[in-house]
Amino acid sequence: MTLFVLGMVVIGVIALEIVSTRPVRDSVRTYTNLIGAANRQDLQTIHSLCTDRYKKKHALRFASQGGMIGMPRNIHKNFQVWREGDEVWLCPTNRVGPVYRFVEDSGRWKFDGVVGQLLPGGRVEPLDDESELPAG
């Protein structure tokens, strides 16, 4: 009986981990899909991956060097991602750089633009809501 209880506890812990990390995993998936769509300049896919709020405030424009203006184009192997209240924040660089916000919208995690700049020491300096980062 104790082996059964231990097994149920292990299953419960694994299930809790899967459920609690889902927003982060889904946001990273959205981010990688967004990178691919921006690099292909696939406007229809980009529209589906962005929140309505972001699309209302930012014109989706192609960048002359490829990709989309204000859209990420790559991710570092040591990127950082974390929950920030009801949002997920992702810094695609190694230790310092832009921080992008993802929010849940109709059951899907969507790109909601840049929220700030990650500085050394892990501090995020907020950027103006109207800020756009260049592609690249």
Backbone torsions as a table, in degrees:
resi	resn	phi	psi	omega
1	MET	NA	-37.4	-179.2
2	THR	-68.0	-33.3	176.4
3	LEU	-65.1	-38.4	177.1
4	PHE	-63.8	-44.4	-180.0
5	VAL	-64.5	-43.6	177.6
6	LEU	-60.4	-42.7	177.6
7	GLY	-61.2	-41.3	179.1
8	MET	-66.7	-37.5	177.6
9	VAL	-64.5	-44.7	179.2
10	VAL	-61.4	-45.2	178.1
11	ILE	-61.4	-41.3	178.7
12	GLY	-63.1	-42.2	179.2
13	VAL	-65.2	-42.8	178.8
14	ILE	-63.7	-43.5	179.1
15	ALA	-62.5	-42.0	178.3
16	LEU	-62.3	-42.5	178.4
17	GLU	-62.5	-43.4	179.7
18	ILE	-62.0	-46.0	-178.6
19	VAL	-67.9	-42.7	-174.8
20	SER	-72.8	-25.3	-179.7
21	THR	-96.2	-1.9	-177.2
22	ARG	-58.2	-45.6	179.3
23	PRO	-57.4	-40.0	179.7
24	VAL	-67.6	-46.3	179.6
25	ARG	-62.6	-42.6	179.0
26	ASP	-65.6	-36.6	178.4
27	SER	-67.3	-40.5	177.3
28	VAL	-64.6	-39.4	177.2
29	ARG	-62.5	-44.6	176.9
30	THR	-59.7	-43.3	-179.9
31	TYR	-60.4	-46.9	-179.2
32	THR	-67.2	-35.5	175.2
33	ASN	-65.9	-37.2	178.3
34	LEU	-65.7	-41.6	177.0
35	ILE	-57.8	-49.3	-179.9
36	GLY	-60.9	-44.5	-179.6
37	ALA	-65.8	-40.3	179.3
38	ALA	-66.1	-41.3	179.6
39	ASN	-67.5	-30.9	176.3
40	ARG	-85.2	-9.4	-173.4
41	GLN	56.5	46.5	-179.8
42	ASP	-92.3	88.6	-173.6
43	LEU	-62.0	-37.3	-178.9
44	GLN	-63.4	-44.9	178.6
45	THR	-66.7	-41.4	178.5
46	ILE	-59.0	-44.0	177.4
47	HIS	-56.6	-41.0	-177.3
48	SER	-72.5	-19.2	-177.3
49	LEU	-97.5	-5.8	-178.0
50	CYS	-107.8	150.4	176.7
51	THR	-72.4	157.1	175.6
52	ASP	-61.3	-37.8	179.1
53	ARG	-58.6	-45.3	-180.0
54	TYR	-64.2	-45.0	-177.6
55	LYS	-65.8	-30.5	178.2
56	LYS	-71.7	-33.4	-175.6
57	LYS	-92.0	-18.7	-174.5
58	HIS	-131.8	125.6	174.9
59	ALA	-72.4	131.6	177.1
60	LEU	-83.0	107.1	-174.9
61	ARG	-124.0	143.3	175.5
62	PHE	-71.9	142.7	176.3
63	ALA	-91.8	145.1	-178.0
64	SER	-63.6	-29.6	-179.7
65	GLN	-90.6	8.2	-178.9
66	GLY	106.8	160.9	-178.7
67	GLY	76.4	-161.4	-178.9
68	MET	-123.3	142.6	177.7
69	ILE	-64.5	129.8	178.9
70	GLY	83.5	-1.7	-179.2
71	MET	-104.4	142.4	177.3
72	PRO	-67.2	152.6	-179.3
73	ARG	-121.7	-10.1	-178.3
74	ASN	-157.2	177.3	176.8
75	ILE	-147.7	136.3	179.1
76	HIS	-83.4	150.5	-179.6
77	LYS	-63.6	-21.0	178.6
78	ASN	-105.7	33.0	179.8
79	PHE	-61.3	162.5	178.7
80	GLN	-122.1	142.4	177.3
81	VAL	-145.6	139.5	-178.1
82	TRP	-155.9	161.3	174.9
83	ARG	-81.8	139.6	175.0
84	GLU	-134.2	89.6	-173.7
85	GLY	65.5	-127.3	179.1
86	ASP	-85.4	-1.6	-177.4
87	GLU	-104.5	166.3	170.2
88	VAL	-119.2	130.6	178.9
89	TRP	-111.2	140.7	-177.0
90	LEU	-135.0	127.4	172.8
91	CYS	-110.3	111.9	-173.4
92	PRO	-79.9	-0.2	-176.4
93	THR	-104.4	-177.6	-179.5
94	ASN	-94.5	96.4	172.5
95	ARG	83.9	-38.7	179.3
96	VAL	-137.1	149.4	178.1
97	GLY	145.9	-169.1	-176.8
98	PRO	-67.5	149.2	176.1
99	VAL	-118.9	123.6	-179.4
100	TYR	-102.5	146.5	-179.3
101	ARG	-103.4	139.8	173.8
102	PHE	-125.7	135.8	179.0
103	VAL	-129.6	154.1	178.0
104	GLU	-80.3	131.0	-177.6
105	ASP	-139.8	112.4	-179.9
106	SER	55.5	41.3	176.6
107	GLY	82.4	2.1	179.0
108	ARG	-124.1	146.5	176.6
109	TRP	-87.8	126.1	-174.5
110	LYS	-126.4	153.2	177.6
111	PHE	-68.1	132.0	-179.5
112	ASP	-126.8	20.0	173.7
113	GLY	95.3	-176.0	-178.9
114	VAL	-83.1	137.8	-179.8
115	VAL	-109.6	-25.7	-178.2
116	GLY	179.8	-168.6	-179.7
117	GLN	-122.5	123.4	176.3
118	LEU	-78.0	125.7	-177.9
119	LEU	-106.4	164.4	175.7
120	PRO	-53.9	143.1	-177.8
121	GLY	90.4	-1.3	176.0
122	GLY	85.1	8.0	179.1
123	ARG	-83.9	137.1	177.1
124	VAL	-101.5	121.3	175.2
125	GLU	-93.9	117.5	-178.0
126	PRO	-63.0	145.5	174.0
127	LEU	-107.0	156.2	175.7
128	ASP	-55.6	139.9	-178.2
129	ASP	-57.8	-23.2	-178.4
130	GLU	-90.7	-1.6	-176.8
131	SER	-65.6	145.0	172.9
132	GLU	-131.1	138.3	174.5
133	LEU	-95.1	145.4	177.1
134	PRO	-66.9	155.9	175.8
135	ALA	-65.0	153.7	177.1
136	GLY	114.9	NA	NA
